Amino acid sequence: MQLKPITALIVLLLVVASLLVAGCSTTSNTNQTPSASATPSTATHNATLERFLTEYKNRSNILQNDRTFKAWEVTWINSTSARIEYAWQNKTQNNSYSAVDTFTIFPTTQDATQYLNSMNMTVYSLASTQYTFGAYQIVTGHAPQVYKQYVWNEGNSLDISAFTRHEIIQYGDIVEIYTARALG
């Protein structure tokens, strides 16, 4: 009678051991072949914002004929936001500059306006509400419903090495936060 509990215990241990071995082999197989969903995909980026960023770069290169762009790097923050870091040299002044731009697209212009209104803008001044033809109009086929450009010039504009320009711009459903400084 004492064999039954020992036999049952051995059978139970064998079942647990076989489950552990099966679990380990399944895990190692999964790790050897990554799933397609684990791979980052540009298809998850907002298509309008992607086209806007491409046109923004194109227009920067075309319209700024006094500049030579030295670097341009786009990093996606999430599907609706991207950060651009770029550097250029002013050919006429022989100064170099760097800038960081963050662009976010919102579901509606009203959502973008609410986001803009929630920001601390105490040091900024409204510089313009007049949109001139640009990347937004090329991509969407129309001028933005709302255009606001806020500017904050930090430091001494007469001392280029101690000067930073900050801008927050709303192009309809897109908000841009921009900072540029001279490198020398």
C-alpha positions as CSV (number, residue, x, y, z in Angstrom):
1,M,0.0,0.0,0.0
2,Q,2.9,2.3,0.5
3,L,3.9,1.9,-3.2
4,K,0.8,3.8,-4.4
5,P,1.8,7.2,-2.8
6,I,5.4,6.9,-3.9
7,T,4.3,5.9,-7.4
8,A,1.8,8.8,-7.5
9,L,4.6,11.2,-6.4
10,I,7.0,9.9,-9.1
11,V,4.3,10.2,-11.8
12,L,3.5,13.8,-10.6
13,L,7.2,14.7,-10.6
14,L,7.5,13.3,-14.2
15,V,4.5,15.3,-15.3
16,V,5.9,18.6,-13.8
17,A,9.4,17.9,-15.3
18,S,7.9,17.3,-18.7
19,L,5.9,20.5,-18.5
20,L,9.0,22.5,-17.5
21,V,11.0,21.0,-20.4
22,A,8.1,21.8,-22.8
23,G,7.9,25.3,-21.5
24,C,11.6,25.9,-22.0
25,S,11.7,24.6,-25.5
26,T,8.7,26.8,-26.5
27,T,10.4,29.9,-25.0
28,S,13.6,29.2,-26.8
29,N,11.8,28.7,-30.1
30,T,10.0,32.0,-29.7
31,N,13.2,33.9,-29.0
32,Q,14.8,32.4,-32.1
33,T,12.2,33.8,-34.4
34,P,11.0,37.3,-33.5
35,S,7.5,38.1,-34.5
36,A,6.9,40.7,-37.2
37,S,4.9,42.9,-34.7
38,A,8.0,43.3,-32.6
39,T,9.8,45.1,-35.4
40,P,9.4,48.9,-35.5
41,S,7.5,50.0,-38.6
42,T,7.3,53.4,-40.3
43,A,3.7,52.4,-41.2
44,T,2.7,53.4,-37.6
45,H,3.7,57.0,-38.2
46,N,1.0,59.5,-39.0
47,A,1.1,59.8,-42.8
48,T,0.3,63.5,-42.9
49,L,3.0,64.3,-40.4
50,E,5.5,62.2,-42.4
51,R,4.7,64.1,-45.6
52,F,4.8,67.4,-43.7
53,L,8.3,66.7,-42.4
54,T,9.6,65.7,-45.8
55,E,8.2,68.9,-47.4
56,Y,9.5,71.0,-44.4
57,K,13.0,69.7,-45.2
58,N,12.6,70.2,-48.9
59,R,11.4,73.8,-48.5
60,S,14.2,74.5,-46.0
61,N,16.7,73.4,-48.6
62,I,15.1,75.4,-51.4
63,L,14.1,78.6,-49.7
64,Q,17.2,79.0,-47.6
65,N,19.8,79.6,-50.4
66,D,22.1,81.4,-47.9
67,R,22.4,78.2,-45.9
68,T,24.3,74.9,-46.3
69,F,22.7,72.2,-44.2
70,K,25.3,70.0,-42.4
71,A,23.0,67.6,-40.6
72,W,19.4,66.6,-40.5
73,E,18.1,63.8,-38.3
74,V,14.5,62.8,-37.6
75,T,13.6,60.8,-34.6
76,W,10.1,59.6,-34.1
77,I,8.8,60.1,-30.5
78,N,5.6,58.2,-31.2
79,S,3.2,57.8,-34.1
80,T,2.1,61.5,-33.9
81,S,5.3,63.3,-32.8
82,A,8.8,63.6,-34.3
83,R,11.9,65.5,-33.3
84,I,14.3,66.9,-35.9
85,E,17.8,67.9,-35.0
86,Y,19.7,69.8,-37.7
87,A,22.7,72.1,-38.2
88,W,23.5,74.6,-41.0
89,Q,26.0,77.2,-41.9
90,N,25.1,80.7,-43.0
91,K,27.2,81.2,-46.2
92,T,27.1,85.0,-46.0
93,Q,27.8,85.4,-42.2
94,N,30.0,82.3,-42.0
95,N,28.2,81.3,-38.7
96,S,27.1,77.8,-37.8
97,Y,23.7,77.1,-36.1
98,S,21.9,74.1,-34.6
99,A,18.2,73.7,-34.1
100,V,15.9,71.2,-32.5
101,D,12.3,71.0,-33.7
102,T,9.5,68.9,-32.3
103,F,6.4,68.5,-34.4
104,T,3.1,67.0,-33.1
105,I,0.0,66.4,-35.1
106,F,-3.4,66.4,-33.3
107,P,-6.7,64.8,-34.4
108,T,-8.2,68.3,-34.9
109,T,-7.2,72.0,-35.0
110,Q,-9.2,72.5,-31.8
111,D,-7.1,69.9,-30.0
112,A,-3.9,71.6,-31.2
113,T,-5.2,74.9,-30.0
114,Q,-6.1,73.5,-26.6
115,Y,-2.6,72.0,-26.3
116,L,-1.1,75.4,-27.3
117,N,-3.3,77.2,-24.8
118,S,-2.2,74.8,-22.0
119,M,1.5,75.7,-22.4
120,N,3.3,78.2,-20.3
121,M,3.8,81.1,-22.7
122,T,4.6,83.9,-20.3
123,V,8.0,84.7,-21.9
124,Y,6.7,84.3,-25.5
125,S,5.1,87.1,-27.7
126,L,2.7,86.5,-30.5
127,A,4.8,87.3,-33.6
128,S,2.4,86.5,-36.4
129,T,-1.0,85.1,-37.3
130,Q,-0.4,85.4,-41.1
131,Y,0.4,82.1,-42.8
132,T,2.4,82.3,-46.0
133,F,2.5,79.4,-48.5
134,G,4.5,76.5,-47.1
135,A,4.8,72.9,-46.3
136,Y,1.4,72.6,-44.6
137,Q,-0.4,73.9,-47.6
138,I,1.6,71.7,-50.0
139,V,0.7,68.6,-48.0
140,T,-2.9,69.3,-47.1
141,G,-3.9,71.3,-50.2
142,H,-5.1,74.3,-48.1
143,A,-3.7,76.9,-45.7
144,P,-4.2,76.0,-42.0
145,Q,-7.4,77.1,-40.3
146,V,-5.4,78.6,-37.5
147,Y,-1.8,79.9,-37.7
148,K,0.0,81.4,-34.7
149,Q,3.7,82.0,-34.3
150,Y,5.0,82.8,-30.8
151,V,8.6,83.9,-30.3
152,W,11.0,84.2,-27.4
153,N,14.5,85.6,-28.0
154,E,16.7,84.6,-25.1
155,G,19.9,86.4,-24.4
156,N,21.6,89.2,-26.3
157,S,20.9,89.3,-30.0
158,L,24.0,91.5,-30.5
159,D,26.1,88.7,-29.1
160,I,25.3,85.8,-31.3
161,S,27.1,83.2,-29.1
162,A,24.8,84.2,-26.2
163,F,21.6,84.2,-28.1
164,T,18.9,81.5,-28.4
165,R,15.6,81.8,-30.5
166,H,12.6,79.9,-29.3
167,E,9.4,79.5,-31.3
168,I,6.1,77.8,-30.9
169,I,4.0,77.6,-34.0
170,Q,0.6,76.2,-34.7
171,Y,-0.2,75.2,-38.3
172,G,-3.8,74.0,-37.9
173,D,-3.6,70.6,-36.4
174,I,0.3,70.6,-36.2
175,V,2.2,72.3,-33.4
176,E,6.0,73.0,-33.8
177,I,8.3,73.7,-30.9
178,Y,11.6,75.2,-32.1
179,T,14.9,76.2,-30.5
180,A,17.9,77.4,-32.4
181,R,21.3,78.7,-31.3
182,A,24.5,79.9,-32.8
183,L,27.5,77.6,-32.6
184,G,30.0,80.2,-33.6
